[in-house]
Amino acid sequence: MSTERVGFFTDTTLCIGCKACEVACKEWNRVPNDGLNFLGQSYDNTGELGASTWRHVAFIEQKKPVGVESDGSAGDVRWLMSSDVCKHCTHAACLDVCPTGSLFRTEFGTVVVQEDICNGCGYCVPACPFGVIDRREEDGRVWKCTLCYDRLGVGLEPACAKACPTKSIQFGPLHELRLRARDRVDQLHARGVTEARLYGDEPIDGVGGMGAFFLLLDDPEVYRLPPDPVVTTRDLSSMWKAAGAAALALGAAVVASVLGGGR
């Protein structure tokens, strides 16, 4: 019996930057302290996703654009906040390159690392188009969000979604989340928030659609997300075929040379 694919819809317009999701993720998954290093530019004390940061709340401070008159008040600045996470791609390059089977697709459609099988080769790190997967210096193995696979197995929602006080992080069947997200964009547009747009909800994008997608209020680059993500292994099969053909041609040339030299 197949299980319905689930995922995250993160509505950044509802995020208040409380970081409850980060704390809940660390507590439930026993993710170690990553230093809590304030960067000196904002309240962002984790910086980016990594082996010990499976949820990262970005704080993006924006001033009024050039040409817009400023009076120096607090109203001249807006904060864009977004809780980033592994995208659990439909076409996941990390799965393609893992030689041990440590990375696998679960019955919920999510992508999980089995830390007891990971050999620390690191092939998946550059394969991820979002820079999500990272190796932990202490043991060399890779770690990332599991979408709380252990909680899903017993009918619980992921810890981050459970802890989010504003429902910025929403969990559920992926097709339902996509419909809900499109309705939300329509509502915002009707209110005059014309910059609202979805990121990662379309199955026709470069990774086949994301299992964790977002409602943004600016271009993806502003949130440090690639504007046109592409599965990095899309040409892998053709490359192997080309390499095989080249190897056969080289082998034939060597044999011909040996036979020719023996005459």
Secondary structure, 3 states (H helix, E strand, C coil): CCCCCEEEEEEHHHCCCCCHHHHHHHHHHCCCCCCCCCCCCCCCCCCCCECCECCEEEEEEEECCCCCCCCCCHHHEEEEEEEECCCCCCCCHHHHHCCCCCEEECCCCCEEECCCCCCCCCCHHHHCCCCCCEECCCCCCEECCCCCHHHHCCCCCCHHHHHCCCCCEEEEEHHHHHHHHHHHHHHHHHCCCCCCEEECCCCCCECCCCCEEEEECCCHHHHCCCCCCECCCCCHHHHHHHHHHHHHHHHHHHHHHHHHHCC
